[in-house]
Amino acid sequence: MHSRGLMIKLFSEIPYLKSDKIILRPLVPGDLPGLDEMTSDPFVYAFLPPFLYEQKYANKNTMLAVMEEECIRRKESILLAVCPADAPDEFFGLAEIYNYEPQKEKASVGYRLRKEYWGRGYATEITALLTKYLLERTDVRKITAHVMVENAASGKVLAKNGYIPKWRNLTEDWGLGEDVIVDKYSLKLLPEEKAKLVEKVTLADKWRLLKSETF
């Protein structure tokens, strides 16, 4: 029996994550109309770079067909559909894990949501689920996020999840024709903190599995 508490290498799986409020799951064909609508809304991408993966393909069926090869097998990014917990087929956004550097035990997180779902706490919940997954389940112990300084709402989301703005007012090329000013947020566990956290989760999961076994 597989214990979810055992640490794995990032990209060894495409996770399915759930809280009381949302589900993060693999993309399926039924998500594509909502995804197409979201990527056509300039307000959604006002504070984001234009080279995000879902913007690469006008035909989202083509995107879905090649995503495993281009994103997962090459370890470029993990894109997950965001859905309400009580409506798992209702796509309303993307959650992303990217910039994986295994030698540094590091990755980055991000998200984008359809505009009608803004301001309802979903971004905070997405970030919490991604953070918990990376720290408790995978080999990652350092997580970063890049936020345009104008995007104060995303900065607040990260702060609520324990991230700190370690580097402020950095100049970065986001492919917008001119450089943008960003704050880089970070959440980091020391090696011994990571080991204790993984051990704690592993023992808890083993106990739950033991209690659920039938003999």
N, C-alpha and C positions, 0 to 999 in steps of 0.2 A: 504494500500500500504506500502511496506517495504522500509524504508529509510536506505541506506547503511552507513549513518553517525552514526547510533546508535551503541554504543559499545557493543560487544558481548564477551563471553568467548571464548578463543582460543579452537579449536577443535569442536566448535558448528557447523562448516561448513567446507567443503573443498573449499578453495577459487579459483576463476578464476580471474586472474590479468592480466592486459594488459597495455602496453605502446605503443608508436609509433614504437618501435623496436622489442619487444618480447611479447609473451603470456606465462603465467604460468598457467597451467590447470591440472585437474586430469589425471592420467595415464589411458590409454585405451589399449586394445589388440594390436592395430596397432603400438604402440610404442615399443613393446617388441623386435623385431629384432634389432632396433637401440640401445636399452638398453643393449641387450646381447653383441652387438659389443663393446659398450663403456666399459662394465665391464670386457671385455677380454683384454683391452688395459692397460698394466702396467704403461705406461706414465701418463695416466689419474689419477691413484691412487698413484703416486710416493710420494706425500706429504699428504696422507690421511690414516686413520687407516683401517685395514683389516676387521673390524667388521661392516661396514656400511650395512644397511638393504638389499640393492639390491645385495650385495655379499653373502648373507646368503643362497640364493636358486639358484642352477644351472639351474633349470627349472623356467623360468620367468613367465610362465603361472600359476604355483603353487604360486609364490610370489604374483602375482596380485590377485589371488583368496582369499588369506588369509590376504592381507595387511590391509583391513578395520578393521578386528578384532584385528590384532596384533599391528597395528600402531595407528589407529584413536580411536577405542573404549578404548584402554588402554592408550591413550594420550601419546604415545611414540614419534611419529614424524608425520609430514605432508610432504609427498613427492609429488612434482609437476613436470610434464613434462615441459621442456623449448622448445619453438618453435618460429620461426620467426613470426612476426605479420602478414606478408602477406602470410604465409604458415602454418596455424595452425595444420596441420597433420604431419609436418616435425620435428620429435623429434631430438633434439641434446644435451640434457642434463637434469640434475635433479636439482631442487631447494629444499631445506629442511628447515623446522622449527622443532626444537627438544629441549630437555632439558627444557620442560615447568615446571615452578614452580609457580603455581597460588598464593600461599601465599606470594611470593616475587614479583609478577607481572613481571616475568622474563622468557625469552626464548632465544634460540640460533639460529643462521642462518648459512647455508652453501650451497654449490653448487658443481657440477662437470659437466664438459663439454667435449664432444667429441673433440679430439685434433685439428681437422681441423677448429674448431670454436674459438680456442684460439686467443688472441691478437686483437679482433675486438670489444671490449667494452661490450660484453655481460655479463661478470661477474659483472661489475659495474652496469649495468641495472638490473640484477637479484637482487642484494643486495639492490638497491634503491626501487624496487617494494616490496620486503619482508619487508623492514624497514617501508615503508609508510603504508603497510597493518597492521602490528603489532601495530604501534603507533596510527594510526587514526581509526582503526576498532575494535581492540580487547582490552582486559584488560591488555595487556603487556605494561610496560613503561621502562623496562630495557632489552637490547639486548646485547648478547655477541657472540664472535666468537673466536675460537682457531686456531692458525696458526703456523705451524712449522717455525722456524726462517729462514730456507733455502728458504721458499716460499715467497720471497719478493714481487712477483706480487700480491698475495692475500692481503698482508698487504697494498699495494697501493690502491687496490680496496676498502678496508674498510675505509682507510683514506679519499678517495674521497667522501664517504658517511657519513662523520662526526664521524666515530668511532675513538677512541684513544686507543693506547696500554697501558692499565692501569696496566697490570702485564707483565713484561718481563722476559724471560729466565726461565720460569717455567719448572719443570721436571714432565712429565706425562707418564703413561703407555698406549701406544696405541696398545698393542698387537703385536709389531713388533720384540719381542725377546729382546729388550733393550729399556730403557727409551728414550724418545725424548724431545728435548728442544722446547718449544712453547712460543709464545707471546699471551696473552689473551686481545682481543680488547673489548671495551665496548661503548655503547651508552645509555644514561640514561636521562629520563625526570623527573623533580621534580613533585610531585603530582599535584601542582597547574598548572604546564606547561601542564601536560597531560590533566587536566580538561579543560583548555582553548582551547587546540588543538581539543579535541573531540567536545566541544561545537561549535567551529568554523566550523568544518566539518559537524556537524549535521545541523546547521542552513543553510549552503550552500546547502546541499542536500535537505532539506525541501523546500527551495526556488525553486530549480530546479524542484522538484516534483510538487510544487504548479503551476508553470508555464506550466507544461506539462499536468495538469489535464484538462479534457474536462467536461463542465457542460451542 
